[in-house]
Amino acid sequence: MTNETVAALIERSNRLGADARNTNYAGGNTSAKGSEIDPVTGQPVELLWVKGSGGDLGTLSEKGLAVLRLDRLRALVDVYPGVEREDEMVAAFDYTLHGKGGAAPSIDTAMHGLVDAAHVDHLHPDSGIAFATAADGERLTAEAFGGKVVWVPWRRPGFQLGLDIAGIKAQNPDAIGCILGGHGITAWGDTSEEAERNSLWIIETAQRYLDEHGRPDPFGAPLDGYGALPDAERRAKAAALAPTIRGIASHDRPMVGHFTDAPEVLEFLAAAEHPRLAALGTSCPDHFLRTKVKPMLLDLPAGSSVEESIARLKELHDAYREDYRSYYEAYATPESPAMRGADPLIVLVPGVGMFSYGKDKQTARVAGEFYLNAINVMRGAESISTYAPISDEEKFRIEYWSLEEAKLQRMPKPKSHATRIALVTGAASGIGKAIATRLAAEGACVVIADLDLEKAQAAAAELGTTDVAIGVQVNVTDAAQIDAAIQETVLAFGGLDIVINNAGLSLSKPLLETTEQDWDLQHDVMAKGSFLVSKAAARVLIEQQLGGDIVYIASKNSVFAGPNNIAYSATKADQAHQVRLLAVELGEHGVKVNGINPDGVVRGSGIFASGWGANRAKTYGIDEQDLGKFYAQRTILKREVLPDHVANAVIVLTGPELSHTTGLHVPVDAGVAAAFLR
């Protein structure tokens, strides 16, 4: 049962975290002090409940709280070895936990436990960080807040910062909080309501000061030629550049991307001061841990051609990597973790927008949101002063902090298809839906492409949020629609790695009843459609230089001469040979092309439900409901083939185990001797 103190803390945290003006995703922490009965002694014990490491205020629940004994936590002051060894205090927190302790304590635990207030909030509002990163932030803090908010000079988060803030509060009894230089804000109160009220007052007062005293052009005058391109042109250029930029961001390790052309980004990139400010990087630790110390900025006008932009981006990437290596070597010590990668996580393109990257779509999206926070911070700081982030040396101490490294090492092993982006055609039902579902379960981002947009979007929603899957409409016989689907894919997830040519239909007719229109329809959807999809996708795969997979869902009928399906079987044979041809042609780019030959997949199949099943049952002289059993009995294993069995084959072909396999056709037919490959 949740006590009243904890319930109030969670409600306050959720309210504060739900508003991006108060703090960023997973940023900041909140706490409450109170008492409970110790089950060992039967006596009251004073406790601290504080948001644990890695949690998010907006979605915080009781299980996300660390629970510590205040007497033991405060006793750590007496054994604190000093700022040079304060990292040891994080491990010491484990000896102060109450009961099972809840979530792992964060580095900010000392701030909450040592400050003499029942309720403490530490937040990262853009308005507050604008003061924290202003060159004369201490003076501006006194001017804007009077004695109610006190300036605390920059100090890396940790035990000493907790002591600093506790001392500031003791010396300033009328203060309700402080501005932490280069970092954020901290507020406190005797009740949960008072702490929340004080936090919001600081945030709102800071914003009001910026609104009333800030100059109207903090980023400088408009820069000729750097304004936003028209909507359609902007998104088309973004899609054209996305494969190149993803390849740049994935030089050291594969990344998923996110694109935004938010007005704030376009405004920043259109102003004269954006090169200077971008080079200064971000300041708040929460920001640059997700965005790297600085972005990569394309230094060309908005109207530059795609070809010019691609060539320059590649030059800038080389320079960025060299600059980052120099940054690492300038501050690394023998104890520093190895360099984690020298590629940018944020790429800015004037007139177009911002590309951000991470280990999955959510991480990439959040990185972009953090850089948007940084732009807002720069706007505020430059409007009332000069933006002055913490030094590169201090940034390095946080980016390559042993505690951050330990957190990274504790992360679970990624799934087999993590960082991979898949486009599956005909994926709103049947085999395609099973493939999409399995790919998402293995960590891939999935684009469900289908003739029926409503069904595609519904199927995508079943897989989770738009960070996992999206649905798009595409008629695979139409090259323009395919190009549009590819554009949506690269703008949603940054690029493309896996293409599943699954869209299809079937007409079961003997030769003399098969019309020219029947023949053309079958070949347009499957032979021509697969060709068009593969061609459009190959452009992206080649430009990314990350390899990739194209898989054709062909059929045992591509090699088996079954009765009354001349058009269907012939087009499946066409698909089967496309596999061989493209495997040879695309191999030099690291792209594997393979095929899967299922037997009749009856259950869940859109093809069988649309009349093919009835026609095949009539051909074999059986009831349609018995068709699956009939197919099973003619196989060697006497097993019915289901959509999930085809999905299994896709996972193996596109997974790490078959990294050296291309041009292969995998039978998924429970054993049909007549369809053996030879």
C-alpha positions in Angstrom: 0.0 0.0 0.0 1.4 3.4 -1.0 1.6 5.9 1.8 0.4 9.5 1.5 3.9 11.0 1.2 4.9 8.7 -1.7 1.5 9.1 -3.4 1.9 12.9 -3.3 5.5 12.7 -4.6 4.5 10.6 -7.6 1.6 12.9 -8.4 3.8 15.9 -8.2 6.5 14.2 -10.3 4.0 13.2 -13.0 2.6 16.7 -13.2 6.0 18.3 -13.5 7.3 15.8 -15.9 4.3 16.0 -18.2 5.2 19.6 -19.2 8.2 20.0 -21.4 8.6 23.6 -20.1 9.6 22.1 -16.7 12.1 19.4 -17.6 13.2 17.2 -20.5 12.5 13.5 -20.9 14.2 11.4 -18.2 15.7 14.6 -16.8 15.7 15.8 -13.3 14.5 14.1 -10.1 12.2 14.7 -7.2 12.1 13.5 -3.6 10.2 13.4 -0.4 11.2 12.7 3.2 8.9 11.0 5.7 8.7 8.1 8.1 7.6 4.5 8.1 7.6 1.7 10.7 10.8 -0.4 10.4 9.6 -4.0 10.2 12.7 -5.1 12.1 12.5 -2.8 15.1 8.9 -1.8 15.1 10.0 1.8 15.5 9.5 4.7 13.1 12.4 5.3 10.7 13.1 8.4 8.7 13.3 7.7 4.9 14.0 9.4 1.7 12.1 8.5 -1.5 13.8 9.8 -4.6 13.5 9.2 -8.3 15.9 6.4 -9.2 18.6 6.3 -11.9 17.3 6.4 -15.5 13.6 7.1 -14.7 11.3 9.7 -16.2 9.3 12.1 -14.0 6.3 12.1 -16.4 5.8 8.4 -16.1 7.3 7.8 -12.6 5.7 5.1 -10.5 6.5 3.8 -7.0 8.8 1.1 -8.4 10.9 3.9 -9.9 11.8 5.3 -6.5 14.9 4.6 -4.6 14.2 4.3 -0.8 17.0 5.2 1.6 17.4 5.6 5.4 18.1 9.3 6.1 20.2 8.7 9.2 22.6 6.4 7.2 22.6 8.7 4.2 23.5 11.7 6.2 26.1 9.8 8.1 28.0 9.5 4.8 29.0 13.2 5.4 31.4 12.0 8.1 33.2 9.6 5.8 33.1 11.6 2.6 36.7 11.5 1.3 36.5 14.7 -0.7 35.7 15.8 -4.3 38.6 13.8 -5.8 37.0 10.6 -4.6 33.4 11.4 -4.6 32.4 8.8 -7.2 32.9 6.3 -4.4 29.9 7.7 -2.7 27.5 6.3 -5.3 28.5 2.8 -4.3 28.1 3.8 -0.6 24.4 4.7 -1.3 23.7 1.0 -1.5 24.5 0.7 2.2 21.9 3.2 3.1 19.0 1.5 1.3 15.9 0.6 3.2 14.5 -2.9 2.7 15.0 -3.9 -0.9 15.7 -0.3 -1.7 13.6 0.1 -4.9 15.3 1.6 -7.9 19.1 2.2 -8.1 20.0 5.6 -6.5 21.0 8.2 -9.0 24.1 10.5 -8.8 21.8 13.3 -7.5 20.7 11.4 -4.4 22.9 13.5 -2.1 21.3 16.7 -3.3 17.9 15.4 -2.1 19.1 13.8 1.1 21.4 16.5 2.4 19.2 19.5 1.7 17.2 20.3 4.9 13.8 20.3 3.3 11.0 17.7 3.3 10.5 17.9 -0.5 13.1 18.7 -3.2 12.8 19.1 -7.0 15.7 19.2 -9.4 14.6 20.1 -12.9 16.1 21.1 -16.3 13.7 23.8 -17.6 14.9 25.7 -20.7 14.2 29.0 -19.1 16.2 28.1 -16.0 19.2 26.7 -18.0 19.2 30.0 -20.0 20.2 31.7 -16.8 22.5 28.9 -15.8 24.5 29.2 -19.1 24.5 33.0 -19.4 27.9 34.6 -19.1 26.7 36.8 -16.2 24.2 34.3 -14.8 25.0 35.1 -11.2 24.1 38.7 -11.6 21.0 38.0 -13.7 19.8 35.5 -11.1 20.0 38.1 -8.4 18.3 40.7 -10.6 15.5 38.4 -11.8 14.7 36.5 -8.5 16.0 38.7 -5.7 17.1 36.7 -2.7 14.5 34.0 -3.3 16.8 32.1 -5.7 20.5 31.7 -5.1 23.3 31.1 -7.6 25.4 27.9 -7.3 28.5 27.9 -9.4 29.0 24.9 -11.8 29.9 21.7 -10.2 29.6 18.2 -11.6 26.6 16.4 -10.2 27.6 14.4 -7.1 28.0 14.3 -3.3 29.9 17.7 -3.2 27.1 19.4 -5.2 24.7 18.1 -2.6 26.8 19.6 0.2 27.0 22.9 -1.7 23.3 23.2 -2.1 22.7 22.2 1.5 25.1 24.9 2.6 23.4 27.5 0.3 20.0 26.7 1.8 21.3 27.0 5.3 23.0 30.3 4.6 19.9 31.7 2.8 16.8 30.8 5.0 14.5 32.9 2.8 15.5 31.1 -0.4 13.1 28.7 -2.1 15.7 27.3 -4.6 18.8 27.9 -6.6 20.1 28.1 -10.2 22.9 25.6 -10.7 25.5 27.1 -13.1 25.6 25.3 -16.4 23.0 22.8 -15.3 19.4 23.5 -14.1 17.4 24.5 -11.1 16.7 23.0 -7.6 13.7 24.0 -5.4 12.4 22.9 -2.1 9.5 23.1 0.3 8.0 21.9 3.6 5.2 20.2 1.7 4.9 18.6 -1.7 2.6 21.4 -2.8 5.0 24.1 -1.7 8.0 22.4 -3.5 6.0 22.2 -6.7 4.7 25.8 -6.4 8.3 27.0 -5.8 9.6 25.0 -8.8 7.0 26.4 -11.1 7.6 30.0 -9.7 11.3 29.8 -10.6 10.5 28.4 -14.1 7.8 31.0 -14.8 9.7 33.9 -13.4 12.8 33.0 -15.5 10.6 32.8 -18.6 8.9 36.1 -17.8 12.2 37.8 -17.3 13.4 36.5 -20.7 10.2 37.7 -22.4 10.4 41.1 -20.8 14.1 41.8 -21.1 15.3 39.6 -23.9 16.3 41.1 -27.3 14.0 40.1 -30.2 16.8 38.7 -32.4 19.0 36.6 -30.1 20.3 34.5 -33.0 21.2 37.6 -35.0 19.9 38.9 -38.3 18.5 36.6 -41.0 21.3 35.0 -43.1 20.7 35.4 -46.8 20.0 32.1 -48.5 19.6 30.1 -45.3 15.8 30.4 -44.8 13.5 27.4 -44.7 12.8 25.8 -48.1 9.1 25.3 -49.0 7.4 22.4 -47.3 7.4 19.8 -50.1 10.9 20.8 -51.3 12.2 20.7 -47.8 11.0 17.2 -47.1 12.1 15.9 -50.5 15.6 17.2 -49.8 15.6 15.8 -46.3 14.6 12.3 -47.7 17.3 12.6 -50.4 20.0 13.4 -47.8 18.8 11.0 -45.1 20.7 7.9 -46.4 24.0 9.8 -46.6 23.6 11.3 -43.2 22.6 8.0 -41.6 25.7 6.4 -43.1 27.7 9.2 -41.5 26.1 8.8 -38.1 26.6 5.0 -38.3 30.3 4.9 -39.3 31.3 3.4 -35.9 28.1 1.6 -35.1 24.6 1.4 -36.7 22.1 4.1 -35.7 18.4 4.7 -36.1 17.5 8.3 -37.1 14.8 10.9 -36.5 14.1 14.0 -38.6 12.4 17.2 -37.5 11.8 20.5 -39.3 10.4 22.2 -36.3 10.1 26.0 -36.7 12.6 26.5 -33.9 15.2 24.5 -35.7 14.6 26.3 -39.0 14.7 29.7 -37.4 18.0 28.9 -35.6 19.6 27.7 -38.8 18.4 30.8 -40.8 20.1 33.3 -38.4 23.6 34.7 -38.7 24.9 33.5 -35.3 24.0 29.8 -35.7 27.5 28.7 -36.8 29.1 30.3 -33.7 26.4 28.9 -31.3 26.4 25.4 -32.8 30.2 25.2 -32.4 29.8 26.0 -28.6 27.8 22.9 -28.1 25.2 22.1 -25.4 25.7 22.7 -21.7 23.3 20.9 -19.5 24.7 17.4 -18.8 21.4 15.8 -19.8 21.7 17.5 -23.1 25.2 16.6 -24.3 25.1 13.1 -23.0 22.5 12.5 -25.6 23.6 14.9 -28.3 27.4 14.7 -28.0 29.3 17.9 -27.2 28.4 19.6 -30.4 26.4 18.9 -33.7 27.7 18.5 -37.2 26.5 21.6 -39.2 26.3 21.7 -43.0 27.8 25.0 -43.9 25.9 25.5 -47.2 22.9 27.7 -48.1 19.5 26.1 -48.2 19.3 26.1 -52.0 22.5 24.0 -52.5 21.8 21.0 -54.6 21.5 17.5 -53.1 24.8 16.5 -54.8 26.7 19.5 -53.5 25.2 18.9 -50.0 26.2 15.2 -50.0 29.7 15.9 -51.1 30.1 18.6 -48.4 28.6 16.4 -45.7 31.1 13.7 -46.3 34.0 16.2 -46.1 32.5 17.6 -42.9 32.2 14.1 -41.4 35.9 13.6 -41.8 36.6 16.9 -40.1 34.1 16.1 -37.3 35.7 12.8 -36.6 39.1 14.3 -36.4 37.9 17.1 -34.2 36.2 14.7 -31.8 39.3 12.5 -31.6 41.3 15.6 -30.7 38.7 16.5 -28.0 39.0 13.0 -26.6 42.8 12.9 -26.6 43.1 16.4 -25.1 41.2 15.4 -21.9 41.5 11.6 -21.6 43.5 10.1 -18.8 44.8 6.5 -18.5 41.7 5.7 -16.5 39.3 7.1 -19.0 36.9 4.7 -20.9 37.8 4.0 -24.5 36.4 6.5 -27.0 32.9 5.4 -27.8 32.6 6.7 -31.3 33.5 9.8 -33.2 30.3 10.2 -35.3 27.8 13.0 -34.8 24.5 12.3 -33.1 23.0 15.6 -34.3 23.3 16.9 -37.9 21.9 20.3 -38.8 21.0 21.2 -42.4 20.0 24.9 -43.1 16.7 25.3 -44.8 15.9 21.6 -44.2 16.0 20.7 -40.4 17.7 18.4 -37.9 18.6 14.8 -38.1 19.2 13.0 -34.7 20.5 9.5 -34.0 20.4 6.8 -31.3 20.4 3.1 -30.6 16.7 3.0 -31.3 14.0 5.4 -32.6 13.0 6.6 -29.1 16.6 7.5 -28.3 17.1 9.2 -31.6 13.9 11.2 -31.2 14.8 12.2 -27.6 18.2 13.3 -28.7 16.5 15.6 -31.2 14.2 16.9 -28.4 17.3 17.6 -26.3 19.0 19.6 -29.0 15.7 21.5 -29.4 16.0 22.2 -25.6 19.6 23.4 -26.3 18.4 25.8 -29.0 15.8 27.2 -26.6 18.5 27.6 -24.0 20.8 29.4 -26.4 17.9 31.7 -27.4 17.3 32.7 -23.8 20.9 33.1 -22.8 21.7 35.2 -25.9 18.7 37.3 -25.5 19.8 38.6 -22.1 23.5 37.9 -22.1 26.0 35.7 -24.0 25.7 31.9 -24.1 28.6 30.5 -22.2 28.3 26.7 -21.7 30.7 24.8 -19.4 34.1 24.0 -20.8 35.0 21.1 -23.1 37.1 19.7 -20.2 34.1 19.6 -17.9 31.9 18.1 -20.7 34.5 15.4 -21.1 34.5 14.6 -17.4 30.8 13.9 -17.6 30.7 12.2 -21.0 33.5 9.8 -20.0 32.6 9.6 -16.4 33.2 6.2 -14.9 29.7 6.2 -13.5 28.2 6.8 -16.9 30.4 4.1 -18.4 29.1 1.7 -15.7 25.6 2.6 -16.5 26.2 1.8 -20.2 27.8 -1.5 -19.3 24.7 -2.5 -17.3 22.4 -2.0 -20.3 20.8 -5.3 -21.6 22.3 -6.9 -24.7 20.5 -5.5 -27.8 18.1 -7.8 -29.7 19.1 -9.4 -32.9 17.5 -6.8 -35.2 18.1 -3.7 -33.0 19.0 -0.6 -35.1 17.6 -2.2 -38.3 14.8 -0.6 -40.3 12.5 -2.8 -42.2 9.9 -2.1 -45.0 7.4 -4.9 -45.5 4.9 -4.8 -48.4 1.5 -6.3 -48.1 2.0 -6.3 -44.3 -1.5 -5.5 -43.0 -2.5 -9.1 -42.9 -1.3 -12.7 -43.3 2.4 -13.5 -44.0 3.4 -9.8 -44.2 1.8 -9.0 -40.8 3.5 -12.0 -39.2 6.8 -10.9 -40.6 6.4 -7.3 -39.4 5.3 -8.5 -36.0 8.3 -10.7 -35.6 10.8 -8.1 -36.9 9.4 -5.6 -34.3 9.7 -8.2 -31.6 13.4 -8.6 -32.5 14.1 -4.9 -32.1 13.6 -3.6 -35.7 11.7 -0.5 -36.6 9.0 -1.5 -39.1 7.2 0.2 -41.9 4.0 -1.6 -42.8 3.2 -0.9 -46.4 -0.2 -1.9 -47.8 -2.7 -1.0 -50.4 -5.2 -0.2 -47.5 -3.8 2.7 -45.5 -6.4 2.3 -42.6 -5.4 -1.4 -42.2 -1.7 -0.6 -42.5 -2.0 2.0 -39.7 -4.1 -0.3 -37.5 -1.5 -3.1 -37.9 1.3 -0.7 -37.0 -0.6 0.5 -33.9 -0.8 -3.1 -32.8 3.0 -3.2 -32.7 3.4 -0.2 -30.4 4.0 3.5 -30.8 5.3 5.3 -33.9 8.8 4.7 -32.4 8.3 1.1 -33.3 6.1 1.0 -36.4 4.2 3.2 -38.9 1.7 2.3 -41.6 1.9 3.7 -45.1 -0.2 3.3 -48.2 1.5 1.9 -51.4 0.4 0.3 -54.6 3.5 -1.6 -55.6 2.7 -1.3 -59.3 3.1 2.5 -59.0 6.7 3.7 -58.9 5.7 7.1 -57.6 3.8 5.6 -54.6 6.8 3.4 -53.9 9.1 6.4 -53.9 6.7 8.2 -51.5 6.7 5.1 -49.2 10.5 5.1 -49.2 10.6 8.8 -48.4 8.2 8.2 -45.4 10.4 5.4 -44.2 13.7 7.4 -44.2 12.1 10.4 -42.7 10.5 8.3 -40.0 13.5 6.2 -39.0 16.5 7.7 -40.8 17.1 5.0 -43.4 16.4 1.5 -44.5 18.0 -1.9 -43.9 15.6 -4.7 -44.7 13.1 -4.9 -47.6 10.5 -7.7 -47.6 8.8 -8.1 -51.0 5.6 -9.8 -49.8 2.8 -8.0 -51.6 0.9 -10.3 -53.8 -2.4 -11.7 -55.0 -3.4 -14.9 -56.9 -5.9 -16.0 -59.5 -6.3 -19.8 -59.8 -7.3 -20.5 -63.4 -6.3 -23.0 -66.1 -4.5 -21.7 -69.1 -7.5 -21.4 -71.4 -9.5 -19.4 -68.8 -6.5 -17.1 -67.9 -7.0 -13.7 -69.6 -4.4 -11.3 -70.7 -5.7 -9.0 -67.9 -5.2 -11.8 -65.4 -1.6 -12.3 -66.6 -0.8 -8.6 -66.5 -2.3 -8.1 -63.0 -0.3 -11.0 -61.5 2.9 -9.8 -63.1 2.3 -6.1 -62.3 1.8 -6.7 -58.6 4.5 -9.4 -58.0 7.1 -9.3 -60.7 7.0 -5.7 -61.6 6.1 -4.6 -58.0 9.1 -6.5 -56.5 11.4 -5.0 -59.1 10.2 -1.4 -58.4 10.4 -1.8 -54.7 13.9 -3.4 -54.9 15.1 -0.7 -57.2 13.8 2.2 -55.0 15.2 0.6 -51.9 18.6 -0.2 -53.4 19.2 3.5 -53.9 19.0 4.0 -50.2 20.9 0.8 -49.3 23.8 1.7 -51.6 24.0 5.3 -50.4 24.0 4.4 -46.7 27.0 2.0 -47.2 25.6 -0.2 -44.4 24.7 -3.3 -46.4 21.2 -4.6 -46.0 18.8 -7.4 -46.9 16.2 -7.8 -49.6 13.9 -10.8 -49.1 11.4 -12.1 -51.7 8.5 -14.1 -50.4 8.2 -16.3 -53.5 6.5 -19.7 -53.4 7.2 -23.4 -53.9 5.2 -22.8 -57.1 8.2 -21.0 -58.5 9.7 -24.4 -59.1 6.7 -26.7 -58.7 4.3 -27.2 -61.7 1.0 -27.1 -59.9 -2.3 -27.3 -61.7 -4.4 -24.3 -62.9 -2.2 -21.4 -61.9 -0.1 -20.4 -64.9 -0.1 -16.7 -64.2 0.7 -17.0 -60.5 3.4 -19.6 -60.8 5.1 -17.8 -63.7 5.3 -14.6 -61.8 6.7 -16.4 -58.7 9.4 -17.9 -61.0 10.2 -14.3 -62.1 10.6 -13.3 -58.5 12.8 -16.2 -57.8 15.2 -15.3 -60.6 15.2 -11.6 -59.4 16.7 -13.0 -56.2 19.6 -14.5 -58.1 20.1 -11.5 -60.3 20.1 -8.9 -57.5 22.2 -11.1 -55.2 24.9 -10.8 -57.9 24.4 -7.2 -58.7 24.1 -5.8 -55.1 26.6 -8.0 -53.4 29.4 -5.5 -53.9 27.5 -3.1 -51.7 27.1 -5.6 -49.0 23.4 -6.1 -49.7 22.2 -9.7 -49.4 19.2 -10.9 -51.5 17.4 -14.1 -50.6 14.1 -15.7 -51.2 11.6 -17.8 -49.2 9.4 -20.5 -50.9 6.4 -21.2 -48.7 3.8 -23.8 -49.5 0.1 -22.8 -49.3 -0.3 -20.6 -46.2 -4.1 -20.8 -45.6 -4.7 -19.5 -42.1 -4.6 -15.7 -41.8 -3.9 -15.3 -45.6 -5.5 -12.4 -47.4 -4.9 -14.2 -50.7 -6.7 -17.4 -49.6 -9.5 -15.4 -48.1 -10.1 -13.4 -51.3 -11.1 -16.4 -53.5 -7.8 -18.2 -54.1 -8.6 -20.7 -51.4 -12.0 -21.6 -52.8 -10.5 -22.0 -56.3 -7.7 -24.2 -55.1 -10.1 -26.3 -53.0 -12.3 -26.8 -56.1 -9.2 -27.8 -58.1 -8.4 -30.5 -55.6 -12.1 -31.5 -55.0 -12.1 -30.8 -51.3 -14.0 -28.4 -48.9 -12.2 -25.1 -48.5 -12.1 -25.4 -44.7 -10.0 -28.6 -45.2 -7.5 -26.9 -47.5 -4.8 -26.4 -44.8 -5.0 -30.0 -43.7 -4.9 -31.1 -47.4 -1.7 -29.2 -48.0 -0.2 -30.6 -44.8 -0.9 -34.2 -45.7 0.9 -33.9 -49.0 4.1 -32.7 -47.3 6.9 -34.9 -46.0 6.5 -33.6 -42.4 2.7 -33.6 -42.5 2.6 -30.1 -41.0 0.6 -27.1 -42.0 2.6 -24.0 -42.9 1.5 -20.9 -41.0 2.5 -17.2 -41.4 4.7 -17.4 -38.4 6.8 -20.1 -40.0 7.6 -17.8 -42.9 8.4 -15.0 -40.4 10.9 -17.3 -38.7 12.7 -17.8 -41.9 12.9 -14.0 -42.5 14.4 -13.5 -39.1 17.1 -16.1 -39.7 17.9 -14.8 -43.2 18.2 -11.1 -42.0 19.8 -11.9 -38.7 23.5 -12.1 -37.7 23.8 -15.8 -38.1 23.5 -15.8 -41.9 25.6 -12.8 -42.6 27.4 -14.6 -45.4 24.4 -16.0 -47.2 23.0 -14.5 -50.4 21.1 -15.8 -53.4 19.5 -18.6 -51.4 15.9 -19.8 -51.6 14.7 -21.3 -48.3 11.8 -23.7 -48.6 9.1 -23.2 -45.9 6.8 -25.9 -47.1 7.1 -28.8 -44.6 8.8 -30.7 -47.3 7.4 -30.9 -50.8 9.6 -33.2 -52.8 8.5 -31.9 -56.1 9.7 -28.4 -55.0 13.2 -29.5 -54.0 15.7 -27.1 -55.4 18.1 -28.8 -57.9 
